[in-house]
Amino acid sequence: MKLVTLRVPASTSNLGSGFDTLGLAVNLYNRVTLRVGNEKGIEDEMIVEAGDHFFKRTKRRSFPFGVWIRGEIPVARGLGASGALRAAVVAGLNALSGEKLSSAEVLELVTDLEGHPDNASPALLGGCTVSGRVGSDVRCLRFAVSPKLKIVTLVPELRVSTEEARRLVPQNFSKADTAHSLNRAALIAVAFASKNYKALRGVFDDRLHQPYREKLVPKLSAVIRAGERAGAIGGFLSGSGSSIICLALENEEAVAKAMQRAWPASEVFVLRADNSGLRILTH
């Protein structure tokens, strides 16, 4: 095999208080092609790192390859662009080398590269994922998401560095804030697992990271309030930002317009969950 093309979805992570744990794949996609040979394609440190990690972990003899990307996932907007790229490179090399790693083993490798599985899991598996390290393994529970749930996504012109956003999050929290975050994360996970999306109303009032990251995304609260007034169930910062998401079961176009009025220098997409995850298109 000399060439493989994969389709990989964007993802949103955290979903409020599910920090580094909850993820949701959405129907924005990149197509990533890997070709064996010395033609370079895109030169990116993440691609080199993913290739080195794959060959080291699988003990396969390395070979030169190039990567080309065509797609829709915006960079540095909290929609899992890095997770999607790393997932595609590892899965593509798995196909090209004939290694036949399982999806769980691919997830392990991508999580090593990402540092956490909240974007890697939905990018690979689709749907809503709850995942984390248990010992040395990555454990992931995945739930399909109804197309009735609309994921209204505001993507500002503003870029946010994940590293800078992480630096703003405190190292320690009060007992009250910790208990509040555990409660909210549990409620959100069970609402998605049971498809009881109405139960998500009022549970995105995160105290773990959003209040601190609002310094980088100053219109966060205003956009969420606008979406909720227009009929959204609730809203949250997508990953570390700058994108902002409101969930809706109805009036999604009104929600989108209200969000964009609150932040005009943006694009707004009415999306649905992607329940397929990464797919190999050609090889």
NORKA-V307680 format. One record per run of one state. SS is the DSSP state (A for helix, B for strand, O for the rest). FROM is the first residue (numbers start at 0). LEN is the number of residues. If there is no record, write none. Layout:
ss=(SS SS)
from=(FROM FROM)
len=(LEN LEN)
//
This chain:
ss=(O B O B O B O A O B O A O A O A O B O B O B O A O A O A O A O A O B O B O A O B O B O B O)
from=(0 2 13 21 36 40 41 44 58 64 71 80 97 102 114 119 125 127 134 136 143 149 156 161 168 174 194 196 200 209 213 219 229 233 237 243 248 251 262 265 271 272 273 278 282)
len=(2 11 8 15 4 1 3 14 6 7 9 17 5 12 5 6 2 7 2 7 6 7 5 7 6 20 2 4 9 4 6 10 4 4 6 5 3 11 3 6 1 1 5 4 1)
//
